């Protein structure tokens, strides 16, 4: 079997080498034919047969290479199959799972094992019947801190540089970037406009 495999692979390799030689010769002739065709202003009558023959030669060479490659793969697969079949592994050498001769512990009855695992003891009845209690909900983020405005004397605040309206309240931008908002109980100073809007939204209407 090994001699037949070696000879088969040798023949396939020889065919592949010859195929490459034929393909390279066809490619050279095809290039030369195209050159003559262009040089003769595309005289198909004079140079057409050469181009066609070169193309056929190139195709035949490629076909030989492909066939040789497929033949090598088939020979390798057949050789591997022969090695496996001749390694002495027989169907009778595989242990029968139903005889219990594979040195494995016996399989217990599924119904008995289920009864033993599911039946609770007398002292475990309260544990088995205890209802499920979900864990208390914990918020992922703490609530935002309350905004405390500045209620000091407005005469000590920085000078106002802009005047505008915030949610129906007169507001002023001070020199340090803070915002002063007029409320029914007086002026309130907050760090920025966003906090001023948030603080006004928290106030009772």
Helices and strands as residue ranges (DSSP letters): H 2-39, H 44-85, G 91-93, H 110-118, G 122-124, H 125-128, G 154-156, E 160-166, E 169-174, E 179-183, E 186-190, H 193-202
